[in-house]
Amino acid sequence: MPNVTVNGEPREVAAGATVLDLLTDLGRHPRTVAVEHRGEILPRDRYAATTLQEGDRLEVVGFVQGGGQGVEAAGLRTGRGGRASGVKPGGAGN
């Protein structure tokens, strides 16, 4: 069974498991998350075709809607300037 790292935590997955399998195990719907795999954003249409390998590193980020609390409340990592990459100032998609 391969060992991977998901959001900084070690996790064992079944041999031959895909990113979609991992999301299912995590209880996440593929349409509600973005996945970074090996340092690259993985297109959603590749989740089922991407087999996890020993040592893979993934970041799974969920989308949060409403509230006006901004990206910090959504649990997104931020870079310099306090904003998550690709998010306009003022909140998620404003």
C-alpha positions as CSV (number, residue, x, y, z in Angstrom):
1,M,0.0,0.0,0.0
2,P,1.5,3.3,-1.0
3,N,2.0,6.1,1.5
4,V,1.2,9.6,0.4
5,T,0.9,13.0,2.2
6,V,-2.4,14.8,2.1
7,N,-2.5,18.3,3.5
8,G,0.7,17.6,5.4
9,E,-0.5,14.4,7.0
10,P,0.7,10.9,6.1
11,R,-1.9,8.6,4.7
12,E,-1.8,5.1,3.4
13,V,-3.9,4.4,0.3
14,A,-4.8,1.2,-1.5
15,A,-2.5,0.0,-4.3
16,G,-3.8,1.4,-7.6
17,A,-5.9,4.1,-5.8
18,T,-6.7,7.3,-7.8
19,V,-7.2,10.8,-6.7
20,L,-10.9,10.3,-7.1
21,D,-10.7,7.2,-4.8
22,L,-8.8,9.4,-2.2
23,L,-11.5,12.1,-2.3
24,T,-14.2,9.5,-1.8
25,D,-12.3,8.1,1.2
26,L,-12.0,11.7,2.6
27,G,-15.8,12.2,2.1
28,R,-15.3,15.0,-0.4
29,H,-17.2,15.5,-3.6
30,P,-14.8,16.2,-6.5
31,R,-16.8,19.3,-7.5
32,T,-16.2,21.0,-4.1
33,V,-12.4,20.8,-4.0
34,A,-9.3,21.7,-5.8
35,V,-6.4,19.3,-5.7
36,E,-2.7,20.0,-6.0
37,H,-0.8,16.9,-7.0
38,R,3.0,16.9,-7.1
39,G,3.0,20.7,-7.0
40,E,0.6,21.2,-9.9
41,I,-3.2,21.9,-9.8
42,L,-4.8,18.8,-11.2
43,P,-7.7,19.3,-13.6
44,R,-10.9,17.7,-12.2
45,D,-11.3,15.6,-15.3
46,R,-8.0,13.8,-14.5
47,Y,-9.0,12.8,-10.9
48,A,-10.2,9.3,-11.9
49,A,-7.2,8.7,-14.2
50,T,-4.4,9.9,-11.8
51,T,-3.0,6.9,-9.9
52,L,-1.4,7.7,-6.6
53,Q,2.2,6.7,-6.2
54,E,4.4,6.1,-3.1
55,G,5.6,9.5,-1.8
56,D,3.0,11.6,-3.6
57,R,2.2,14.9,-2.0
58,L,-1.3,16.3,-2.3
59,E,-3.1,19.4,-1.1
60,V,-6.9,19.2,-1.1
61,V,-8.6,22.6,-0.6
62,G,-12.4,22.8,-0.2
63,F,-14.5,25.7,-1.4
64,V,-16.5,27.7,1.1
65,Q,-19.5,29.8,0.0
66,G,-21.0,32.9,1.4
67,G,-20.6,34.7,4.7
68,G,-18.2,37.5,3.6
69,Q,-15.5,36.2,5.9
70,G,-12.9,36.0,3.2
71,V,-10.4,33.4,2.2
72,E,-8.8,33.1,5.6
73,A,-12.0,31.8,7.1
74,A,-12.2,29.3,4.2
75,G,-8.9,27.7,5.4
76,L,-7.0,28.5,2.2
77,R,-3.3,29.0,2.4
78,T,-2.2,32.5,1.6
79,G,1.0,33.8,0.1
80,R,2.5,37.2,0.4
81,G,-0.1,40.0,0.8
82,G,-2.5,37.7,2.8
83,R,-4.5,36.5,-0.2
84,A,-4.8,33.0,-1.6
85,S,-3.4,32.6,-5.1
86,G,-5.9,33.5,-7.9
87,V,-8.4,35.1,-5.5
88,K,-9.3,38.7,-6.1
89,P,-9.0,41.1,-3.2
90,G,-12.2,41.3,-1.2
91,G,-13.0,37.6,-0.9
92,A,-13.4,34.4,-2.8
93,G,-14.4,35.5,-6.3
94,N,-15.9,38.9,-5.5
